[in-house]
């Protein structure tokens, strides 16, 4: 509660600055309105901050793709260095800050996976030569060599698991539990872990077989399954292309939600839709390997893991 003396001082200052007439009162109302608006925006941003902090991907696809490209070309004597291990160790060493990634830095780090061995051998003339061979070192040996702490090793292991598993996988027995005004985008029988056919995160592309970032989650459902508006909002875009196939974009406040690989659309651009309204039918259009719904979410312009809301 604001003390009485503070209220009286505030009134006196306002009166002195703005006067006591109608114009002064209008200006004071405008100032109060602006201040309250700023407070509301501040509270909204503070509330949303943990979402932004927790849901940003570990690194964008270009930077992680750099690990794949550089490490693939670095190996000596045809040794194939696991690029995922190099990327995981970098993330653990720099607390998941990939902003400083460079080709030279990746090459230097990748060098720890290759051990040079020398052996003295004699040729047919009896002359002694030095034979140089290279061997691939193990993940644990490299981390020991780098002097990583137990905490860093544990973090590297988690990052490696995520990269190798093809994204941020859900635990066995997981069932969607919508929170914060969200709804699962398809009927409830398709809301279990086994229906998440491809999670959010970095993966090996199932068609190109190269690293790529999967910006949403794929939910395995039969073609023609009802697709719901997960939040109330406005249909901003309906389109069809070779990647997403038939797809819909729904805007709900600061969230941009995309549904892709659809077989049909039941709404029009500009429509206001309610949470739970059927807006489309799932399908297998575009760049797809089978019937499913691709479901992705952006918050304030940044991709986030849709499953964080369930």
N, C-alpha and C positions, 0 to 999 in steps of 0.2 A: 504494500500500500504506500502511495506517495504521501509524505508528511504534509500537513496543512501549510506550514511555512513555505514549503517549496512551491505549492500551488499558488499561494499569494504572490510570491516573487515572480513566478512565471507570468501571472496575469499582469503584474505591473510592467514587466519587461515588454510583453506583447502590446500593452496599451501604449507604452512609450514609443515603440517602434512603428506600430500600425495605426495608431489613433483610435478614437472611440466611435467613429461613424460606421455607416453601413459598409463602405469600401474596406475599412479596416477589418470588420468582421468577416467579410468575404475572403480577404487575403489570408486571414488567420485560418479559415476553414480549408482553403486550398493548401496551405502549408501543412496542416494536420493531416489532410488526405494524402499528400505526397509522403509524409513521414510514415504513416500507417502502411501505405503501399510498399515502401522500401522495407519495412519490418517484415511484412508478409512474404515478400520475395526472398529476403534473407533466411527466414525460417524454412521456406520451401527448398532453397538451395542446401541448407544445412541438413535437412531431412534426406535430400537426394544424394548428398555427398558420399555416404557409405556405398550406395549403389554404384556410383561412378568408380569409386576406389576399388571395389571388390570385383566388378564385372568387366573391367577393361581386359582385353586379351593380353597375354604375356608379351607379345610383340606383334607388330603388323606383319603381313605376309611377305612384304618385300624384304624386311630384315631377316626373317627366318629363312626365306628363300636364298638369301646370300650364304647362309651356312651350308645349305645343300650344294649350291654351285661351287663355292670355294673348296670345301672339303672333298667333294667328288674329284676335283682336278688336282688336289694336293698330294695324294697318296704316292709313295715311292715303291718301286718294284711291284707295281700292281696291287699294293696293299689298299684295301678299302676301309677307310676310317669311318666309323659310324657317326654321321653328321648329327644325329639326334643327341649323342653323348656330348659332343662338342658344344652344341647349343644349350644343353642342360647345365653343363659345368659353367658356361659363361653366365647363365642366368643366376646360378647360385653364388658365383664370385661377385657379381655386381648387383645383387638383390633384385633380380629380374628387371634391371634397367638395361634395355637393349638399344638405347638411344645412341650409345657410343660405339656401336658395332661398325667395324671397317674390315675390308678384305685383308689388310695387313695384320690386324688384330686376330682375325680368325685363323689365318695361316700360322701365326706364332703360337696360338693355343693348340691348334691341331698337331703341331710338331711334337707335343708331349705324348701323343699316341703312337709315335713311331720310335722304336729303339734301334740304334745303329750297333751292329756287332761286327767285330773284326776277328779274322782267323788267319794265322800264318800257314801257307800251303806252298808246296814245292811243285814246280812244273817238270816237264819231261827232261829238261836239261839240268835239273837239280837246283835251279835258282829259286829262292824264296820270295814269295809275293804275299801281299796282304789282300785277303778276300773280304769284301764288305757286303754284308747282308742286312736287311731290315726286317724287324718283326713287329707285329701289332701288339701293343700293350693293352692290358685290361682296364676297365673303367675305374675299379677301386685303386689299382696301382697308380693311375694318373692322378686321382684325387689326393692320394698320399704324397705323391711327388710334388704336387702344388701346395702342400701344407694346408689343405682345407680343414676347417673345424668340423666337429661331428654334426653341428647344426647345418653347415653348408652342404655336407655330404647327404644329409637327410633331404634337404631341399632339392639338391640335384637329382636324387633318386625319384622324387615326386614329379619333377619336371620331365625327367626321362620317361617315366611311366605314361604321363599325359601325351608326350609326343609320339611314343611308340603305339599307344592304344588308339591313336587317331582322334583324339579330342578329349574333352572333359566328360568322362563316362559317368553314368549313374550307378549307384550301388545296387547289388542284387536285392530284390524285394521292394525296390522303390516304387511308389505310386504317387502320381501328381496330386498335390494338395494346394490348390490355388489360394493365393493370399493377396491382400491389398487391392481387392476389386477385380482380380483377374479370373478368367474362366479357361478351362482346357479347350483347345481349338477343335477337338473332335469328340465324339461320344465317349463316355466314361470307360467303356470296355477297352478302349485303346489308350489308357492312361497309365500303363505299367511299364517297368524297365524294359521288358522284352520287345516293346513296340518302338523303342528308340533305336532305329536302325543305323543312324549315323549321328553322333553327338556334335556339339559345338567345339570348334578348335582346329588346330593344325592336323592335317591328315595326308595320306597318300591318295591322290585323286583316283577314284575307282575306274575312270575311263582313260585318262592320260598317264596314270601311274607315276605322277610327279607330285612333289609337295604342293599343297594349296591350303588356304584357310577356309574352313566351312563356317559361314557366318550365321548359320541357324542350326536347327535340329530337324532331322528327318523322322517322321512318325509313320510307321508302316500300317497302312489301312487299305482296305479294298477300294478299288475304283468306284466312285459314286458315293462315297461316305460323306455325310453332312459335315460342313465346315462352318464353325461358329465365329461370330465376332467376339473376341476375348475381352473386349472392353467397349464401352460406348464411344462412338466417334464418327468420323466422316470418311467416306470412301474417296480417297484422293486420286487414285489412278487404277485403271484396269488396262492391261496390255498383254501382249504375247510376243515372246522372243525365243531364240534357239536355246538359251540357257535355262531360263525360268519357266518356259512354256507359258501357258495361260496363268496370269498372276494378278493379285489384288494388293493394293497398298491401302491400309487403314491408318488414319491419324487419330490419336487420342491424346490430347494435351501435348506433352513433350515426347510422347512415344510414337514411333513410326513402325508399323507392323506389316510384314509382308507374308502372304500365303502364295505358294508357288506349285507348279506342276498340276494345276487344276484341270478338270475335265469340263467344267461349266461354271458360269457366274450367274448369280441370282439377284444382283444389285447393279446400280448404275453409278457412274462417277458423280460425286456431289451428294449422294444419299447420306442422310444421317441415320445411323444404325444403333440399335440397342444391344447391350451385352446379351449374348445368347441367341441373337438372331442368326438364322442360317443365311450365309452370304454366298456360298459356293458349294461345289462338289469336288472331292478329291479326284486325282487322275494320275496320268503318267506322261504328261506332255513335256516338251522341251528336252533338256539334257538329263535324262532320268534312266535308271537301270531297272525300274520296276515301280508299280503303283505305290505312292506314298504322298504325304503332305510335307513340303518344306516350309518351316515356320521360323521366321526370324524377327528380331526386335532391335530397333535403334532407340537409344535414350540420349536426348540432346545431341543428336548427330553421330553418336558412337555406337557401334555394334556391341551388344551384350548377350550373354548366354540366356536364352529364353527360359531355361529350366530354373533359373534363380528366382523366378516368380511362382514356382510350384514346389 
